Amino acid sequence: MLKRHTQVFATLLRLLDMSLAFVAWELAYQLRFLWIDLPHASMIPSHTEYLQAAYFVAVLTGFAFSFSGVYRLHKVVHPPQEFYHLLRGTLSLLLLTLVAAFFYREFSFSRVHTLYFFACLLILLFLSRLITKGSLHWLHSRGAYVEHVLLIGNGDSANKFIERLGRLKSLGIILKGVIETNGNLDSVIPANIPRLGRIDQLNQIIKAHQIDQVFIALPSEEQHYLPELKELLAEQWVDVSIIPDLGTFRTLHTEVESFDDIPIVTLVQSPMTGWNQVLKRLLDISGAFFAIVLFSPLMLVIAVLIKLSSSGPALYGQDRMGLDGRTFKALKFRSMQTDAESQTGAVWASENDERRTKFGVFLRNYSLDELPQLFNVFKGEMSLVGPRPERPVFIEQFKSKIPNYMLRHKVKAGITGWAQINGWRGNTSLEKRIECDLYYIERWSLWFDIKILFLTLFRGFVDPHAY
């Protein structure tokens, strides 16, 4: 329903943004070379070349903004969020434009013009959103493009739906009221939501309030109302949707699809499918290759110092669990004695751990022992960003004690991650770490990975809990 209601609006918004990009590109040409001319240009380049490029930039805008999530529903209705994603989309467009200009050798475009374009486009986008929102509000206040919704049910699912629906008033989706199935006993529905009557009054309520769509959100113990609702709604012209009651089931990238006319609700799935998987792998390969080249002298020095300071190999591989429960050998620089676990078995490192070598203390304090995992990333066993891989022996202990622990294996394990840069590593709260891991998986995007990599430079190498 929400997608259908906003489909035309999102399409028009996309076309408007592409048109504004064309105008901004042309306006930047006039400002750069004719009106302001700062800094002074030694010559005025061909307008034809810039005009032809404007069409390309307009098309590129539609692609870059869609990829950046500018037109996703929950980002369209909140002005601060929307402006942030417009800025992110514009930066993506700027980057793509600079890359395209670099490979286009037949003409050299002004870099100052590109900066003018960036500023003009942001201003035009901001003004267009203000006008668009004002126009929509004016139309909705006169009853145009408004969808009236009725909710049946009063459990937690119904309450969550009401909370989220309240954010969509600016799009013309209005909750007229609720029909409670338990006679208002133990209701969790907010008191300010109108109670419109009983189930047996459903037909009259739909007519009286001009309902366009009915949502059914029944708790599991009240599913027996469905046959009665089916009979009553069969006499109506309204759209009908069911909100399933999942209880305490943790969802992860939920998706609803139709398989040969059979509705299927996918509750848990990895976000790394299709193009998402391709883009993340490209980031991993390029990032790992660059880091290996950059840190190879340092890794060589570390390997030599390990050999000189203690007996045993410089590198070792330790069993870790990654994507979909598959195990692999995570490479690390040896920071402990070669027989570190002969007496204790598999245990976590602790503060002032006597098993560490003197040089190993330094390596662990600055996370340098994990540099060889760049080769795991290059091989495809790990990612640059993701939940930290854990040893299978520990996972057997955690998976039954910590709710949703195994969901962290729906993506590849990473060298760094959201939990690590927020301080949840080493001997810290596992619950908080899992919370951060699931937050990352639920909100994954290529931009989120880039943000974490950037923050790792400032927060990821030194940690008081890195024993």
C-alpha positions, -999 to 999 in steps of 0.1 A, spaced: 0 0 0 27 25 10 47 18 -21 17 21 -44 6 53 -27 40 70 -32 50 54 -65 39 84 -87 52 109 -62 86 92 -61 87 91 -99 79 128 -103 104 136 -76 131 117 -95 122 135 -128 123 168 -110 157 161 -95 171 151 -129 157 184 -144 173 204 -115 206 187 -122 204 198 -158 195 234 -148 223 235 -121 249 223 -146 239 251 -170 236 277 -142 271 267 -130 285 274 -166 269 309 -166 282 317 -131 317 303 -137 325 318 -171 301 347 -177 285 362 -146 310 358 -117 341 344 -134 359 337 -101 387 327 -103 392 344 -136 392 320 -166 418 326 -193 392 315 -219 355 307 -222 352 270 -232 327 257 -257 291 258 -244 281 229 -267 304 205 -248 289 216 -214 253 214 -228 259 178 -240 274 169 -207 243 183 -189 221 156 -204 245 129 -192 247 144 -157 209 145 -155 206 108 -162 235 101 -138 216 120 -111 186 96 -113 210 67 -109 231 82 -81 201 94 -61 183 61 -64 214 42 -53 219 65 -23 183 59 -11 170 94 -16 136 82 -26 130 56 1 98 64 19 110 68 55 137 93 42 113 114 22 91 123 52 117 136 77 133 169 65 167 164 84 171 128 72 160 138 37 185 167 35 213 143 47 205 118 20 202 146 -6 237 157 4 249 120 3 233 116 -31 248 148 -44 283 137 -32 278 104 -50 268 123 -81 299 146 -78 322 116 -74 307 98 -104 309 130 -125 346 135 -117 353 98 -125 335 102 -159 352 134 -167 386 118 -159 380 90 -185 365 114 -211 396 126 -229 381 145 -257 374 176 -236 386 189 -203 359 202 -180 366 229 -154 369 216 -118 358 250 -105 326 246 -126 320 213 -110 321 230 -75 297 256 -87 274 228 -100 276 211 -66 265 243 -47 238 252 -72 223 217 -72 221 216 -34 204 250 -32 179 240 -60 172 207 -43 166 222 -10 142 249 -24 124 223 -45 118 201 -14 103 231 5 80 239 -24 70 202 -29 62 197 7 41 229 8 22 218 -23 15 184 -9 2 199 23 -20 222 4 -34 193 -17 -40 171 14 -57 198 33 -83 199 4 -88 161 5 -67 154 -26 -44 124 -28 -54 112 7 -57 76 17 -79 67 48 -68 37 68 -87 15 93 -68 -8 117 -83 -40 132 -66 -54 163 -50 -41 195 -18 -61 201 18 -51 199 18 -55 161 -11 -30 159 6 -6 182 39 -6 162 19 -1 130 2 30 145 35 44 156 51 41 122 19 52 103 19 85 124 51 95 105 34 93 71 7 120 75 27 143 53 23 118 25 -15 118 29 -18 84 46 -42 90 75 -53 65 102 -90 72 108 -93 48 138 -91 13 151 -115 -16 158 -104 -34 189 -110 -71 190 -110 -76 228 -135 -50 237 -108 -25 248 -95 -49 275 -58 -46 282 -54 -24 252 -20 -11 242 -34 13 216 -27 49 225 -57 67 240 -58 94 213 -66 69 185 -103 69 178 -122 37 186 -147 33 158 -168 4 170 -170 -34 169 -162 -60 143 -199 -66 135 -202 -29 127 -173 -31 101 -194 -24 70 -210 7 85 -177 20 97 -161 17 63 -189 36 47 -191 63 74 -154 71 74 -148 65 36 -121 39 43 -97 31 15 -77 3 31 -81 -20 60 -51 -34 80 -56 -65 101 -31 -69 130 -45 -97 151 -25 -113 180 -19 -150 176 -47 -159 201 -73 -139 181 -68 -154 147 -102 -170 150 -117 -136 139 -103 -140 104 -132 -161 90 -157 -134 102 -136 -106 88 -132 -124 55 -170 -126 51 -176 -90 61 -148 -76 39 -160 -97 9 -189 -72 6 -166 -41 5 -144 -24 -22 -115 -16 1 -80 -30 -1 -71 -55 27 -36 -61 42 -26 -84 70 2 -76 95 15 -109 108 21 -113 145 57 -125 148 58 -125 186 95 -123 198 109 -135 164 138 -112 154 135 -101 118 164 -92 95 158 -76 61 121 -88 60 107 -92 25 73 -101 11 70 -116 -23 47 -137 -44 58 -172 -55 33 -186 -81 5 -167 -64 15 -179 -30 24 -150 -6 58 -156 12 71 -135 41 109 -138 44 118 -130 80 156 -134 81 179 -129 51 213 -115 43 215 -80 28 245 -92 7 226 -104 -24 226 -92 -60 243 -59 -66 249 -54 -29 271 -84 -29 290 -73 -60 296 -38 -47 308 -49 -13 331 -74 -28 346 -47 -51 352 -25 -21 368 -54 -2 391 -64 -31 402 -28 -39 406 -18 -2 424 -50 8 448 -47 -22 456 -11 -14 461 -18 23 484 -48 16 505 -27 -7 506 1 19 513 -20 49 535 -47 33 568 -31 46 554 -28 81 541 -65 80 576 -76 69 592 -57 98 567 -72 123 573 -107 110 611 -103 114 607 -88 150 585 -117 160 610 -142 149 638 -124 167 619 -118 199 605 -154 205 607 -189 191 580 -201 168 563 -190 135 555 -153 128 521 -162 114 494 -186 125 459 -195 114 430 -199 139 397 -214 132 369 -188 130 333 -189 119 321 -165 91 293 -162 66 265 -188 70 285 -207 97 314 -216 74 348 -219 92 381 -206 79 416 -200 91 419 -163 102 455 -152 98 472 -133 126 507 -124 137 516 -146 166 514 -125 199 516 -154 224 538 -183 232 535 -212 208 520 -235 236 497 -208 249 466 -230 252 483 -263 260 473 -259 297 442 -237 296 425 -248 264 405 -223 244 401 -192 266 398 -155 259 428 -133 265 427 -113 297 444 -82 310 480 -89 320 477 -123 303 511 -141 310 508 -161 277 516 -130 256 551 -122 244 566 -88 252 563 -78 215 529 -94 214 516 -70 240 526 -41 217 510 -58 187 477 -64 205 475 -29 220 476 -14 185 457 -42 167 487 -48 145 484 -86 150 453 -85 128 470 -70 97 474 -104 80 436 -107 78 438 -84 48 448 -116 29 416 -133 43 396 -104 28 414 -106 -5 406 -143 -7 369 -137 1 368 -154 35 363 -121 53 353 -85 46 369 -52 55 338 -44 75 315 -68 94 311 -85 128 343 -98 143 348 -135 136 346 -158 166 360 -192 174 336 -221 169 342 -234 204 330 -201 219 301 -199 195 287 -232 208 286 -216 242 271 -183 231 244 -193 206 220 -207 232 227 -181 259 226 -148 238 194 -141 218 199 -137 181 236 -144 183 237 -165 151 221 -137 130 256 -120 129 267 -148 105 243 -135 78 272 -114 65 309 -120 62 330 -114 93 351 -82 92 384 -68 103 366 -38 117 330 -32 124 303 -10 141 309 -28 175 347 -23 173 346 15 166 320 19 194 344 2 219 327 -32 222 356 -55 216 378 -78 237 365 -85 272 333 -64 270 296 -70 270 287 -96 244 251 -84 244 261 -49 234 284 -63 207 256 -84 192 233 -53 193 259 -34 173 264 -62 149 226 -65 142 223 -27 139 250 -28 112 234 -57 93 199 -41 94 212 -8 81 239 -20 58 249 2 28 281 8 10 282 43 26 279 27 60 309 5 53 329 36 41 319 55 72 331 27 95 364 24 76 369 61 80 361 60 118 384 30 122 413 53 114 406 73 146 389 47 169 398 12 156 435 7 163 439 15 200 414 1 225 418 -4 263 400 -38 261 424 -51 234 443 -77 255 
